[in-house]
Each structure stands twice: as structure tokens, then as C-alpha cells.
Amino acid sequence: MKGAFMACVATALIVAGSAWATPPAGPITIVIHGGAGALSPGRYTAEQEAAYRAKLNEALDAGYSVLERGGPALDAVEAVIVLMEDSPLFNAGKGAVFTRDGKNELDASIMDGSNKAAGAVAAVTRVKNPIRLARAVMEKSEHVMLAGEGAEEFANEQGIELVDPEYFRTERRWKEYRDALEKEKKGSALPAEIKYGTVGAVALDRAGNLAAGTSTGGRVLKRYGRIGDSPIIGAGTYADNKSCAVSGTGWGEYFIRLTVARDVCALAEYEGQSVASAADLVLERLKAAGGDGGVIVLDRNGNYAMPFNTDGMFRAARQGDRREVAIYAE
């Protein structure tokens, strides 16, 4: 009898211990961004602002609907980023900025917080949706990152849609490129608003799993096959159920040096900081080092933050009836 009693106690302790180790997850949540930079009020007309807000809302709902149906966070992140890659409003996919050679070179990455699996692609020029290829690298290869022609060969093998490079061109970005060339010839610094731009998403699903993804066209006039932080796990993208999910946007060289995305999660995991305080601290370090940008961060409890140290950041979040969509420091 005593043995049976002790066995019951032991079982209860194990069950309780498991509950303590893995508490219930928070509500399903999607958080997205469309790039940070010189986004001060007055830069856009009322019609342009409305177009950006409409697309942010559309992307937000695309990701949230996946979560509502019980879909995984990875699917929600991919759905958001595909929609934004297809929009000429953002510097990712169609509408990406031009390199110094007048080309569009695209980077993307995705990460699964449940097992820390990750996939990334860099310097691709014919992949319609780089985020889809990044996920294929994660799930259908033994690698984490593929680049250039090799990545496109893999895309062809996996049935990922390839397009003519002209697909990515928009007149708006071409004008920015020509203006930037003229400024460079005159020895002028590039205006901040065309230095960089990125799209990204983080999500929490019903199973309590986190995911993060990021996609970009990089910096205008980039040279020598330059690759920024967006496809680099730990710099522009990171997700771990034990801490948080992060997608960043900003001056990639600094995000790489400071391992921004991983640093935010490390502060949350090892120091027990909230996602808001962890993100704020990392952005302070980023600014002190000379870099700028922003991050979106989400933890397993549904806590999220969308801080930035620039004039603005295209950003949005949805959690139940709560919806936030913003551009400026409002």
C-alpha cells in the first residue's frame, strides 16, 4: 500500500514538473514588419500611406488566418512574407532595390522555434519567392544556406517558381537606383530612406510553437555580391521556443556584427528579460555601435514588441481582437 502511494506521489510530481517545465502557450499571435528607416510623417501622401496600411493589414490577416485554422507558425510566417514579396511596395521580391550593377539580388531566411531548424538563401536573382526556397532548404536539404546559382538550381529541382529577372523591376526602384548613381558620382551620401529595407514576420501557433522569417532585396548600390543580415541565422532571424522569435530590419552589417536576433533571445532566455526590455537593450547597443534599424519580437506567452531606433518602421500585430498597424513613431 505504501509502495502504491509513493508511486502515485512520484507520478504526480513528474506530471507537475512537466507542467512547470512547459507552461501553456499564450494566444495565437502574428507580428510583421516591412522595413525601418527615414519614415517621418509627411514622406508619403495620404494615398500612399493608405496603400501601405492596407497591405500590412492584408499580410497580417493572411498570417492570422493560418493560425486560426490551427496551422503551424511556419506556415503563417511564410504566408505573410510571400504576400509582401509579391507587393511592389516593399524591398523584397518584386520591388526590390537594385545593386550597383543594376540587378536585383534577393536574400531570405526562416527558422522553426520548436527544433531550431533553419533555412536561408542569398543572392538569388530568379526566385519569385525567396522565402519559399529558404523553407525548402530547411526541410528538403541537409544545409542551412544556399546562394546564387546553386540555390536556383536547387529551386528548380524542388519545383520552386523561377521568373525572368525583369519581374522584380519597378519604375520606382529604378528611379531610386539612377538617382543614387548620380549622387555617388557627385560624392554625395546616399539618403537614408534608400539604404535598406526588409520584410519579416514572427508567429505563435496553437501548439505553442514559434517561427520567424525575413526577406529582403538588400541595400541599393550594393556591390561585390554583398549579403546582409536577413539570411543569416542569429543576425536577422532567430526563433527558439525557449526564448523568442525575432526578425530584424536595418543596417545589416551591424546586425551581423552584433548578432542582433540571437542576442535578443539570449537576454530573454538566460537573464529572464521580457522581450520588450531585451529588444530595447539590443537596439541601444546597435545605436551605440553606429547602426540603426528595428526588430519584431514574440515569445511563447504571446508577449511581443516592435521597437526601432529610426524615424519609423512599417509594422503590425494581431492577437485576438487586438490589432496594431503603424508606420511612424506613433
BALOBA-1460 file (C-alpha; in Angstrom, 3 decimals):
// residues 330
<rec num="1" residu="m" x="0.000" y="0.000" z="0.000"/>
<rec num="2" residu="k" x="2.814" y="2.321" z="0.949"/>
<rec num="3" residu="g" x="4.606" y="1.489" z="-2.314"/>
<rec num="4" residu="a" x="1.493" y="2.250" z="-4.349"/>
<rec num="5" residu="f" x="1.062" y="5.548" z="-2.510"/>
<rec num="6" residu="m" x="4.669" y="6.556" z="-3.181"/>
<rec num="7" residu="a" x="4.283" y="5.618" z="-6.844"/>
<rec num="8" residu="c" x="1.239" y="7.889" z="-7.111"/>
<rec num="9" residu="v" x="3.131" y="10.735" z="-5.462"/>
<rec num="10" residu="a" x="6.062" y="10.234" z="-7.815"/>
<rec num="11" residu="t" x="3.748" y="10.225" z="-10.827"/>
<rec num="12" residu="a" x="2.039" y="13.393" z="-9.628"/>
<rec num="13" residu="l" x="5.395" y="15.100" z="-9.170"/>
<rec num="14" residu="i" x="6.506" y="14.108" z="-12.662"/>
<rec num="15" residu="v" x="3.285" y="15.418" z="-14.178"/>
<rec num="16" residu="a" x="3.513" y="18.616" z="-12.162"/>
<rec num="17" residu="g" x="7.144" y="19.015" z="-13.074"/>
<rec num="18" residu="s" x="6.298" y="18.624" z="-16.752"/>
<rec num="19" residu="a" x="3.615" y="21.258" z="-16.431"/>
<rec num="20" residu="w" x="6.066" y="23.624" z="-14.788"/>
<rec num="21" residu="a" x="8.709" y="22.958" z="-17.446"/>
<rec num="22" residu="t" x="6.332" y="23.557" z="-20.350"/>
<rec num="23" residu="p" x="3.610" y="26.006" z="-19.349"/>
<rec num="24" residu="p" x="0.632" y="26.532" z="-21.639"/>
<rec num="25" residu="a" x="1.355" y="28.811" z="-24.569"/>
<rec num="26" residu="g" x="-0.176" y="32.217" z="-24.962"/>
<rec num="27" residu="p" x="-2.789" y="33.199" z="-27.561"/>
<rec num="28" residu="i" x="-2.048" y="32.801" z="-31.259"/>
<rec num="29" residu="t" x="-0.196" y="35.885" z="-32.454"/>
<rec num="30" residu="i" x="1.294" y="37.270" z="-35.646"/>
<rec num="31" residu="v" x="3.692" y="40.241" z="-35.785"/>
<rec num="32" residu="i" x="5.097" y="41.642" z="-39.035"/>
<rec num="33" residu="h" x="7.350" y="44.400" z="-40.341"/>
<rec num="34" residu="g" x="8.023" y="45.972" z="-43.720"/>
<rec num="35" residu="g" x="11.315" y="47.746" z="-43.105"/>
<rec num="36" residu="a" x="12.681" y="50.575" z="-40.975"/>
<rec num="37" residu="g" x="14.338" y="53.838" z="-41.949"/>
<rec num="38" residu="a" x="13.671" y="57.506" z="-42.594"/>
<rec num="39" residu="l" x="9.918" y="57.178" z="-42.269"/>
<rec num="40" residu="s" x="8.906" y="60.511" z="-40.816"/>
<rec num="41" residu="p" x="5.390" y="61.973" z="-41.186"/>
<rec num="42" residu="g" x="4.997" y="63.817" z="-44.463"/>
<rec num="43" residu="r" x="7.161" y="61.496" z="-46.501"/>
<rec num="44" residu="y" x="4.128" y="59.813" z="-48.054"/>
<rec num="45" residu="t" x="0.874" y="61.184" z="-49.423"/>
<rec num="46" residu="a" x="-2.366" y="60.136" z="-47.768"/>
<rec num="47" residu="e" x="-2.979" y="57.726" z="-50.660"/>
<rec num="48" residu="q" x="0.466" y="56.144" z="-50.287"/>
<rec num="49" residu="e" x="0.033" y="55.738" z="-46.556"/>
<rec num="50" residu="a" x="-3.333" y="54.117" z="-47.122"/>
<rec num="51" residu="a" x="-1.776" y="51.674" z="-49.589"/>
<rec num="52" residu="y" x="0.912" y="50.663" z="-47.101"/>
<rec num="53" residu="r" x="-1.557" y="50.246" z="-44.260"/>
<rec num="54" residu="a" x="-3.872" y="48.203" z="-46.459"/>
<rec num="55" residu="k" x="-1.064" y="45.849" z="-47.460"/>
<rec num="56" residu="l" x="0.105" y="45.482" z="-43.843"/>
<rec num="57" residu="n" x="-3.450" y="44.613" z="-42.824"/>
<rec num="58" residu="e" x="-3.746" y="42.130" z="-45.687"/>
<rec num="59" residu="a" x="-0.492" y="40.431" z="-44.734"/>
<rec num="60" residu="l" x="-1.488" y="40.408" z="-41.074"/>
<rec num="61" residu="d" x="-4.785" y="38.700" z="-41.843"/>
<rec num="62" residu="a" x="-3.130" y="36.201" z="-44.183"/>
<rec num="63" residu="g" x="-0.867" y="35.014" z="-41.393"/>
<rec num="64" residu="y" x="-3.507" y="35.128" z="-38.677"/>
<rec num="65" residu="s" x="-5.991" y="33.108" z="-40.708"/>
<rec num="66" residu="v" x="-3.416" y="30.304" z="-40.907"/>
<rec num="67" residu="l" x="-3.097" y="30.330" z="-37.127"/>
<rec num="68" residu="e" x="-6.873" y="30.475" z="-36.609"/>
<rec num="69" residu="r" x="-7.273" y="27.315" z="-38.670"/>
<rec num="70" residu="g" x="-4.771" y="25.576" z="-36.399"/>
<rec num="71" residu="g" x="-1.913" y="25.847" z="-38.879"/>
<rec num="72" residu="p" x="1.727" y="25.938" z="-37.775"/>
<rec num="73" residu="a" x="3.625" y="29.147" z="-37.123"/>
<rec num="74" residu="l" x="5.943" y="28.335" z="-40.039"/>
<rec num="75" residu="d" x="3.018" y="28.388" z="-42.469"/>
<rec num="76" residu="a" x="1.804" y="31.703" z="-41.062"/>
<rec num="77" residu="v" x="5.235" y="33.307" z="-41.403"/>
<rec num="78" residu="e" x="5.591" y="32.038" z="-44.959"/>
<rec num="79" residu="a" x="2.107" y="33.258" z="-45.932"/>
<rec num="80" residu="v" x="2.851" y="36.770" z="-44.664"/>
<rec num="81" residu="i" x="6.217" y="37.063" z="-46.357"/>
<rec num="82" residu="v" x="5.061" y="35.636" z="-49.699"/>
<rec num="83" residu="l" x="2.330" y="38.273" z="-49.825"/>
<rec num="84" residu="m" x="4.834" y="41.037" z="-49.041"/>
<rec num="85" residu="e" x="7.387" y="39.679" z="-51.519"/>
<rec num="86" residu="d" x="4.675" y="39.878" z="-54.181"/>
<rec num="87" residu="s" x="3.924" y="43.512" z="-53.377"/>
<rec num="88" residu="p" x="5.947" y="46.254" z="-55.122"/>
<rec num="89" residu="l" x="5.568" y="48.421" z="-52.014"/>
<rec num="90" residu="f" x="8.383" y="46.699" z="-50.118"/>
<rec num="91" residu="n" x="12.063" y="45.975" z="-50.717"/>
<rec num="92" residu="a" x="11.686" y="42.210" z="-51.055"/>
<rec num="93" residu="g" x="10.792" y="40.137" z="-54.101"/>
<rec num="94" residu="k" x="9.025" y="42.315" z="-56.672"/>
<rec num="95" residu="g" x="10.049" y="45.883" z="-55.932"/>
<rec num="96" residu="a" x="13.495" y="45.020" z="-54.562"/>
<rec num="97" residu="v" x="16.215" y="47.660" z="-54.838"/>
<rec num="98" residu="f" x="18.977" y="47.453" z="-57.440"/>
<rec num="99" residu="t" x="22.617" y="46.549" z="-56.951"/>
<rec num="100" residu="r" x="25.334" y="48.802" z="-58.363"/>
<rec num="101" residu="d" x="25.285" y="46.618" z="-61.483"/>
<rec num="102" residu="g" x="21.578" y="47.247" z="-61.990"/>
<rec num="103" residu="k" x="20.390" y="43.837" z="-60.795"/>
<rec num="104" residu="n" x="18.022" y="42.601" z="-58.097"/>
<rec num="105" residu="e" x="19.673" y="40.162" z="-55.670"/>
<rec num="106" residu="l" x="17.419" y="38.655" z="-53.038"/>
<rec num="107" residu="d" x="18.041" y="37.095" z="-49.607"/>
<rec num="108" residu="a" x="15.709" y="35.300" z="-47.177"/>
<rec num="109" residu="s" x="15.673" y="33.006" z="-44.161"/>
<rec num="110" residu="i" x="13.205" y="31.111" z="-41.978"/>
<rec num="111" residu="m" x="13.523" y="29.339" z="-38.624"/>
<rec num="112" residu="d" x="11.419" y="26.849" z="-36.661"/>
<rec num="113" residu="g" x="11.406" y="27.588" z="-32.925"/>
<rec num="114" residu="s" x="10.318" y="24.065" z="-31.982"/>
<rec num="115" residu="n" x="13.582" y="22.437" z="-33.090"/>
<rec num="116" residu="k" x="15.802" y="25.331" z="-34.226"/>
<rec num="117" residu="a" x="15.801" y="24.059" z="-37.812"/>
<rec num="118" residu="a" x="16.606" y="26.848" z="-40.260"/>
<rec num="119" residu="g" x="16.972" y="27.555" z="-43.951"/>
<rec num="120" residu="a" x="18.302" y="30.514" z="-45.914"/>
<rec num="121" residu="v" x="19.101" y="31.679" z="-49.437"/>
<rec num="122" residu="a" x="21.293" y="34.541" z="-50.597"/>
<rec num="123" residu="a" x="21.986" y="36.454" z="-53.815"/>
<rec num="124" residu="v" x="19.257" y="34.782" z="-55.859"/>
<rec num="125" residu="t" x="18.041" y="36.617" z="-58.961"/>
<rec num="126" residu="r" x="15.306" y="34.409" z="-60.446"/>
<rec num="127" residu="v" x="13.389" y="33.021" z="-57.451"/>
<rec num="128" residu="k" x="9.937" y="34.617" z="-57.310"/>
<rec num="129" residu="n" x="9.521" y="33.982" z="-53.572"/>
<rec num="130" residu="p" x="12.855" y="33.545" z="-51.792"/>
<rec num="131" residu="i" x="11.121" y="32.694" z="-48.504"/>
<rec num="132" residu="r" x="9.659" y="29.554" z="-50.110"/>
<rec num="133" residu="l" x="13.112" y="28.493" z="-51.217"/>
<rec num="134" residu="a" x="14.550" y="29.190" z="-47.753"/>
<rec num="135" residu="r" x="11.960" y="26.847" z="-46.279"/>
<rec num="136" residu="a" x="12.762" y="24.198" z="-48.874"/>
<rec num="137" residu="v" x="16.436" y="24.445" z="-47.930"/>
<rec num="138" residu="m" x="15.441" y="23.885" z="-44.298"/>
<rec num="139" residu="e" x="13.105" y="20.961" z="-44.929"/>
<rec num="140" residu="k" x="14.490" y="19.255" z="-48.026"/>
<rec num="141" residu="s" x="18.266" y="19.585" z="-47.811"/>
<rec num="142" residu="e" x="20.995" y="18.895" z="-45.297"/>
<rec num="143" residu="h" x="22.143" y="22.523" z="-45.492"/>
<rec num="144" residu="v" x="21.169" y="25.792" z="-43.848"/>
<rec num="145" residu="m" x="22.151" y="28.324" z="-46.528"/>
<rec num="146" residu="l" x="22.422" y="28.149" z="-50.319"/>
<rec num="147" residu="a" x="23.485" y="31.058" z="-52.523"/>
<rec num="148" residu="g" x="23.429" y="32.253" z="-56.104"/>
<rec num="149" residu="e" x="23.231" y="29.813" z="-58.987"/>
<rec num="150" residu="g" x="23.433" y="26.796" z="-56.688"/>
<rec num="151" residu="a" x="20.383" y="27.990" z="-54.777"/>
<rec num="152" residu="e" x="18.495" y="28.473" z="-58.035"/>
<rec num="153" residu="e" x="19.478" y="25.012" z="-59.248"/>
<rec num="154" residu="f" x="18.044" y="23.627" z="-56.011"/>
<rec num="155" residu="a" x="14.903" y="25.732" z="-56.525"/>
<rec num="156" residu="n" x="14.421" y="24.201" z="-59.956"/>
<rec num="157" residu="e" x="14.836" y="20.691" z="-58.517"/>
<rec num="158" residu="q" x="12.224" y="21.427" z="-55.842"/>
<rec num="159" residu="g" x="9.690" y="22.989" z="-58.186"/>
<rec num="160" residu="i" x="10.057" y="26.452" z="-56.668"/>
<rec num="161" residu="e" x="8.849" y="29.078" z="-59.150"/>
<rec num="162" residu="l" x="11.562" y="30.850" z="-61.143"/>
<rec num="163" residu="v" x="10.944" y="34.054" z="-63.097"/>
<rec num="164" residu="d" x="12.752" y="36.298" z="-65.528"/>
<rec num="165" residu="p" x="14.835" y="38.824" z="-63.553"/>
<rec num="166" residu="e" x="12.811" y="41.616" z="-65.160"/>
<rec num="167" residu="y" x="9.861" y="40.502" z="-62.996"/>
<rec num="168" residu="f" x="11.400" y="42.205" z="-59.953"/>
<rec num="169" residu="r" x="11.886" y="45.603" z="-61.582"/>
<rec num="170" residu="t" x="9.633" y="48.533" z="-60.729"/>
<rec num="171" residu="e" x="9.989" y="52.066" z="-62.075"/>
<rec num="172" residu="r" x="10.074" y="53.454" z="-58.562"/>
<rec num="173" residu="r" x="13.126" y="51.377" z="-57.622"/>
<rec num="174" residu="w" x="14.794" y="52.021" z="-60.974"/>
<rec num="175" residu="k" x="14.493" y="55.789" z="-60.415"/>
<rec num="176" residu="e" x="15.946" y="55.394" z="-56.917"/>
<rec num="177" residu="y" x="18.825" y="53.468" z="-58.421"/>
<rec num="178" residu="r" x="19.539" y="56.107" z="-61.089"/>
<rec num="179" residu="d" x="19.299" y="58.909" z="-58.519"/>
<rec num="180" residu="a" x="21.667" y="57.036" z="-56.215"/>
<rec num="181" residu="l" x="24.196" y="56.612" z="-59.023"/>
<rec num="182" residu="e" x="24.103" y="60.339" z="-59.718"/>
<rec num="183" residu="k" x="24.589" y="61.166" z="-56.070"/>
<rec num="184" residu="e" x="27.514" y="58.749" z="-55.868"/>
<rec num="185" residu="k" x="29.172" y="60.399" z="-58.878"/>
<rec num="186" residu="k" x="28.847" y="63.770" z="-57.160"/>
<rec num="187" residu="g" x="30.304" y="62.403" z="-53.958"/>
<rec num="188" residu="s" x="27.065" y="62.779" z="-52.016"/>
<rec num="189" residu="a" x="25.997" y="60.350" z="-49.315"/>
<rec num="190" residu="l" x="23.010" y="58.168" z="-50.091"/>
<rec num="191" residu="p" x="19.784" y="59.349" z="-48.450"/>
<rec num="192" residu="a" x="18.823" y="57.168" z="-45.519"/>
<rec num="193" residu="e" x="15.464" y="56.247" z="-46.996"/>
<rec num="194" residu="i" x="17.035" y="54.110" z="-49.723"/>
<rec num="195" residu="k" x="19.812" y="52.477" z="-47.707"/>
<rec num="196" residu="y" x="17.929" y="49.347" z="-46.757"/>
<rec num="197" residu="g" x="14.569" y="47.684" z="-46.400"/>
<rec num="198" residu="t" x="13.279" y="44.296" z="-45.403"/>
<rec num="199" residu="v" x="10.076" y="42.384" z="-44.631"/>
<rec num="200" residu="g" x="9.624" y="39.863" z="-41.861"/>
<rec num="201" residu="a" x="7.220" y="38.014" z="-39.614"/>
<rec num="202" residu="v" x="7.139" y="36.135" z="-36.315"/>
<rec num="203" residu="a" x="4.284" y="33.893" z="-35.206"/>
<rec num="204" residu="l" x="2.988" y="31.818" z="-32.290"/>
<rec num="205" residu="d" x="0.618" y="28.944" z="-33.112"/>
<rec num="206" residu="r" x="-1.920" y="26.946" z="-31.083"/>
<rec num="207" residu="a" x="0.664" y="24.259" z="-30.322"/>
<rec num="208" residu="g" x="2.865" y="26.860" z="-28.641"/>
<rec num="209" residu="n" x="5.499" y="26.868" z="-31.359"/>
<rec num="210" residu="l" x="7.299" y="29.961" z="-32.578"/>
<rec num="211" residu="a" x="8.676" y="30.731" z="-36.030"/>
<rec num="212" residu="a" x="10.443" y="33.658" z="-37.681"/>
<rec num="213" residu="g" x="11.245" y="34.664" z="-41.248"/>
<rec num="214" residu="t" x="12.867" y="37.558" z="-43.083"/>
<rec num="215" residu="s" x="13.212" y="38.527" z="-46.760"/>
<rec num="216" residu="t" x="14.973" y="41.441" z="-48.466"/>
<rec num="217" residu="g" x="16.394" y="42.985" z="-51.600"/>
<rec num="218" residu="g" x="19.294" y="44.381" z="-49.567"/>
<rec num="219" residu="r" x="20.824" y="47.823" z="-49.951"/>
<rec num="220" residu="v" x="20.668" y="49.964" z="-53.060"/>
<rec num="221" residu="l" x="24.005" y="50.066" z="-54.946"/>
<rec num="222" residu="k" x="25.366" y="47.079" z="-53.026"/>
<rec num="223" residu="r" x="28.476" y="45.595" z="-54.650"/>
<rec num="224" residu="y" x="30.668" y="42.502" z="-54.835"/>
<rec num="225" residu="g" x="27.835" y="40.061" z="-54.060"/>
<rec num="226" residu="r" x="27.199" y="41.761" z="-50.723"/>
<rec num="227" residu="i" x="24.944" y="39.806" z="-48.359"/>
<rec num="228" residu="g" x="23.356" y="41.408" z="-45.319"/>
<rec num="229" residu="d" x="21.864" y="40.065" z="-42.124"/>
<rec num="230" residu="s" x="18.486" y="38.864" z="-43.423"/>
<rec num="231" residu="p" x="19.626" y="35.369" z="-44.495"/>
<rec num="232" residu="i" x="21.986" y="34.942" z="-41.556"/>
<rec num="233" residu="i" x="20.540" y="32.948" z="-38.675"/>
<rec num="234" residu="g" x="21.203" y="34.766" z="-35.421"/>
<rec num="235" residu="a" x="21.677" y="38.140" z="-37.095"/>
<rec num="236" residu="g" x="18.443" y="38.987" z="-38.911"/>
<rec num="237" residu="t" x="16.351" y="35.957" z="-37.984"/>
<rec num="238" residu="y" x="16.075" y="33.660" z="-34.962"/>
<rec num="239" residu="a" x="13.424" y="31.508" z="-33.287"/>
<rec num="240" residu="d" x="13.521" y="29.235" z="-30.256"/>
<rec num="241" residu="n" x="10.545" y="28.151" z="-28.160"/>
<rec num="242" residu="k" x="12.720" y="28.532" z="-25.051"/>
<rec num="243" residu="s" x="13.126" y="32.264" z="-25.610"/>
<rec num="244" residu="c" x="11.517" y="34.106" z="-28.516"/>
<rec num="245" residu="a" x="11.249" y="34.675" z="-32.255"/>
<rec num="246" residu="v" x="12.885" y="37.686" z="-33.918"/>
<rec num="247" residu="s" x="13.011" y="39.285" z="-37.362"/>
<rec num="248" residu="g" x="15.122" y="42.372" z="-37.921"/>
<rec num="249" residu="t" x="15.403" y="45.226" z="-40.386"/>
<rec num="250" residu="g" x="18.140" y="47.803" z="-40.652"/>
<rec num="251" residu="w" x="21.813" y="48.270" z="-41.400"/>
<rec num="252" residu="g" x="22.769" y="44.637" z="-41.982"/>
<rec num="253" residu="e" x="26.483" y="44.909" z="-41.341"/>
<rec num="254" residu="y" x="25.805" y="45.961" z="-37.761"/>
<rec num="255" residu="f" x="23.102" y="43.343" z="-37.248"/>
<rec num="256" residu="i" x="25.663" y="40.715" z="-38.279"/>
<rec num="257" residu="r" x="28.434" y="42.028" z="-36.034"/>
<rec num="258" residu="l" x="26.155" y="42.257" z="-33.024"/>
<rec num="259" residu="t" x="24.191" y="39.041" z="-33.765"/>
<rec num="260" residu="v" x="21.109" y="41.120" z="-33.024"/>
<rec num="261" residu="a" x="18.372" y="38.477" z="-33.328"/>
<rec num="262" residu="r" x="20.184" y="35.883" z="-31.214"/>
<rec num="263" residu="d" x="21.232" y="38.500" z="-28.663"/>
<rec num="264" residu="v" x="17.604" y="39.461" z="-28.036"/>
<rec num="265" residu="c" x="16.680" y="35.806" z="-27.470"/>
<rec num="266" residu="a" x="19.725" y="35.196" z="-25.279"/>
<rec num="267" residu="l" x="18.748" y="38.036" z="-22.955"/>
<rec num="268" residu="a" x="15.255" y="36.587" z="-22.715"/>
<rec num="269" residu="e" x="16.473" y="33.019" z="-22.167"/>
<rec num="270" residu="y" x="19.450" y="33.469" z="-19.873"/>
<rec num="271" residu="e" x="18.587" y="36.657" z="-17.998"/>
<rec num="272" residu="g" x="14.831" y="36.271" z="-17.963"/>
<rec num="273" residu="q" x="14.252" y="39.671" z="-19.526"/>
<rec num="274" residu="s" x="10.950" y="40.497" z="-21.179"/>
<rec num="275" residu="v" x="11.006" y="40.624" z="-24.961"/>
<rec num="276" residu="a" x="10.434" y="44.375" z="-24.779"/>
<rec num="277" residu="s" x="13.357" y="45.087" z="-22.448"/>
<rec num="278" residu="a" x="15.654" y="42.657" z="-24.290"/>
<rec num="279" residu="a" x="14.878" y="44.248" z="-27.646"/>
<rec num="280" residu="d" x="15.318" y="47.782" z="-26.287"/>
<rec num="281" residu="l" x="18.709" y="46.913" z="-24.805"/>
<rec num="282" residu="v" x="19.976" y="45.339" z="-28.026"/>
<rec num="283" residu="l" x="18.817" y="48.318" z="-30.070"/>
<rec num="284" residu="e" x="20.651" y="50.624" z="-27.660"/>
<rec num="285" residu="r" x="23.803" y="48.595" z="-28.276"/>
<rec num="286" residu="l" x="23.138" y="48.751" z="-32.011"/>
<rec num="287" residu="k" x="22.843" y="52.538" z="-31.918"/>
<rec num="288" residu="a" x="25.968" y="52.891" z="-29.764"/>
<rec num="289" residu="a" x="27.892" y="50.843" z="-32.334"/>
<rec num="290" residu="g" x="26.738" y="53.144" z="-35.142"/>
<rec num="291" residu="g" x="23.911" y="51.051" z="-36.603"/>
<rec num="292" residu="d" x="20.192" y="51.554" z="-36.791"/>
<rec num="293" residu="g" x="17.034" y="49.619" z="-37.531"/>
<rec num="294" residu="g" x="14.295" y="47.746" z="-35.724"/>
<rec num="295" residu="v" x="13.094" y="44.313" z="-34.654"/>
<rec num="296" residu="i" x="9.852" y="42.467" z="-34.085"/>
<rec num="297" residu="v" x="9.960" y="40.032" z="-31.170"/>
<rec num="298" residu="l" x="7.454" y="37.476" z="-29.844"/>
<rec num="299" residu="d" x="7.660" y="34.955" z="-27.012"/>
<rec num="300" residu="r" x="5.753" y="31.768" z="-26.223"/>
<rec num="301" residu="n" x="3.410" y="33.595" z="-23.849"/>
<rec num="302" residu="g" x="2.233" y="35.904" z="-26.609"/>
<rec num="303" residu="n" x="4.221" y="38.900" z="-25.378"/>
<rec num="304" residu="y" x="5.538" y="40.937" z="-28.287"/>
<rec num="305" residu="a" x="7.439" y="44.128" z="-29.057"/>
<rec num="306" residu="m" x="8.135" y="46.170" z="-32.206"/>
<rec num="307" residu="p" x="10.881" y="48.684" z="-31.252"/>
<rec num="308" residu="f" x="13.120" y="50.651" z="-33.634"/>
<rec num="309" residu="n" x="15.671" y="53.468" z="-33.404"/>
<rec num="310" residu="t" x="14.909" y="55.096" z="-36.764"/>
<rec num="311" residu="d" x="12.204" y="57.615" z="-37.657"/>
<rec num="312" residu="g" x="9.743" y="54.819" z="-38.327"/>
<rec num="313" residu="m" x="9.116" y="51.188" z="-39.194"/>
<rec num="314" residu="f" x="6.299" y="49.577" z="-41.144"/>
<rec num="315" residu="r" x="4.853" y="47.221" z="-38.537"/>
<rec num="316" residu="a" x="1.690" y="45.430" z="-37.483"/>
<rec num="317" residu="a" x="0.484" y="42.844" z="-34.975"/>
<rec num="318" residu="r" x="-2.673" y="40.864" z="-34.350"/>
<rec num="319" residu="q" x="-3.652" y="38.879" z="-31.281"/>
<rec num="320" residu="g" x="-7.325" y="38.053" z="-30.882"/>
<rec num="321" residu="d" x="-9.311" y="41.278" z="-31.124"/>
<rec num="322" residu="r" x="-6.181" y="43.350" z="-30.661"/>
<rec num="323" residu="r" x="-4.776" y="44.802" z="-33.884"/>
<rec num="324" residu="e" x="-1.959" y="47.325" z="-34.334"/>
<rec num="325" residu="v" x="-0.806" y="48.838" z="-37.625"/>
<rec num="326" residu="a" x="1.714" y="51.690" z="-37.684"/>
<rec num="327" residu="i" x="4.380" y="53.395" z="-39.755"/>
<rec num="328" residu="y" x="5.812" y="56.274" z="-37.748"/>
<rec num="329" residu="a" x="6.928" y="56.660" z="-34.138"/>
<rec num="330" residu="e" x="3.307" y="56.878" z="-33.011"/>
